[in-house]
Amino acid sequence: MLLSGKTEPAKINFNNVEANIENGSANWTAAYHYGEKKRKVINNVQASFKFKDGKIIEHKDSFNLWK
């Protein structure tokens, strides 16, 4: 959702991926340009997941929107 409508490709990286049968987490970074002035944005995101029957049933991302 954050990157929908972008005409330029974003750079996405991830690390610290951990998971077990019920839960998971990862850190990921999205770097892209935003708006008419093409302001550079870097979002450092912490993601958490809940799994059931081998599928993601909950996914939450948290990051500082203003930073």
C-alpha positions in Angstrom: 0.0 0.0 0.0 2.8 2.4 0.9 4.5 2.0 -2.5 1.4 1.7 -4.7 1.2 4.2 -7.5 5.0 4.7 -7.6 6.4 5.2 -11.1 10.0 4.7 -10.0 11.2 1.4 -8.5 11.8 1.3 -4.7 14.8 -0.5 -3.2 13.6 -3.0 -0.6 16.0 -4.8 1.7 15.3 -7.1 4.7 17.2 -8.7 7.5 16.8 -10.3 11.0 14.2 -12.7 9.7 13.0 -15.1 12.4 10.1 -17.5 12.5 8.7 -20.5 14.3 5.4 -22.4 13.7 3.3 -19.6 15.3 5.1 -16.3 15.0 7.7 -14.5 12.9 9.4 -11.2 12.6 11.7 -9.3 10.2 13.2 -5.9 9.7 12.9 -4.3 6.2 13.9 -1.0 4.6 12.1 0.7 1.7 14.0 3.5 -0.1 12.2 5.6 -2.7 11.4 9.1 -3.9 8.1 10.8 -3.0 6.0 13.6 -4.3 6.6 16.2 -7.0 9.9 17.3 -5.4 11.1 13.6 -5.5 12.1 13.8 -1.8 14.2 10.8 -0.8 12.4 8.6 1.8 13.8 5.8 3.8 11.4 3.7 5.9 12.9 1.4 8.5 10.2 -1.1 9.3 9.8 -3.7 12.0 7.3 -6.4 10.9 5.6 -9.1 13.0 3.6 -12.0 11.8 1.3 -14.7 13.2 0.9 -18.0 11.3 -1.8 -20.6 11.3 -1.8 -23.8 9.1 1.3 -22.5 7.3 -0.3 -19.2 6.3 0.1 -15.6 7.5 -3.0 -14.7 9.4 -1.8 -11.4 10.9 0.9 -9.0 9.7 1.8 -5.8 11.5 4.4 -3.2 10.4 5.6 -0.5 12.6 7.8 2.5 11.7 8.2 6.2 12.4 6.0 7.9 9.7 7.5 11.3 10.2 11.1 10.3 10.4 
